[in-house]
Amino acid sequence: MLWIAENTQNGRVKTAMARYAHDMAMVAREQAVSEGRDEPDAYLDRLAVAKDHEWSRRGVGWVFSADMKDWSKYCSSFARKMGLDPGSYRP
């Protein structure tokens, strides 16, 4: 979401994805705290860097893979569990 927000030229998409990325970061932090992570912000930073490296290594074709589809489903499910409506972020 954040990558899309940072790399799109479409203003509406940029705004919607930036808002979704922000809200997901907030609920991810809430979840990390509920899991008892000592330093939830540092934990999430490390996780984000690791995911960025993994996705970059896989290349752009990864967005069309079954792994990406599964990851998207997981994120949407997590968002709903945490009280967000992924569909409400459509531009």
N, C-alpha and C positions, 0 to 999 in steps of 0.2 A: 504494500500500500504506500509506504513512504517512498519507495523507489519510484513508483508510478507518479506520485505527487511531485517528486523532484525532477522527473525526466519528461513529463508531458508538456506540450505547448498549449493544450486545451485548458483554459482557465477554470471552467466548471469541474472538469475531472480533477485538476490539481487541487482545488478547494475541497471537493468531496473526499478524495483519498487522503489528504492531509488531516482532515477532521477524523476520518476513520482510523488512521494510524495513531493519532493522538489518543482517541478514546480507547483503542485496543491496548495501547501502552499503559494507560491508567488501570484497566482491568487486569492486565498481566501483572502489574505491580501488586495490585490487591491480592491476586492469586498467590504470588510469590511470598507475600507476607503471611497469608493463611497457611502456607506450607511450612512456615517457620524458617525461611531463608534469613540468615543473619544480616546480609547486606543485599536487599532485594534489587536496588538500582544497579549495583555492580554485577550481580548475577544476570540481570536482564541485558546489561551492556555486553557481557561476555557471550551470552547466548546470541544476541543480534550479530555480533562480529563473526561468530562461528557459522551462523546461517548464511550471512553475506558471502563468506569465503566459499562455503559449500555450493551455493547457487551460482556464484561467479565461475567456479571450476567447471560446473556442468554446462555452462554456456546458455545462450538464449533459447535454444531448442527445448530446454528443460521446461519452459512454461507450457509446452504442449504434452508433457509426459503424464503418465498415470500417477507418479509421485506428486507432481504439482496439483493434480486433481484431488488426490487424497489430502494434501496439506491444506488446500482451500476449503475442503469439507470440514476438516478439523477446526480450522480458524473460525469458520461460520458457526459451527456447533459450539465452540468455546464462547464466541461472542454472545450467542443467544443465551447460553447458560449464565453468563455474567450480566444479562439484562440489556444487551445491545441488539438492535435489529439491523443486520447487515444490509437488508434491502433499502433501508432508509438513507443509506449513503450514496445511492445512485445519483449521478449528476443530472 
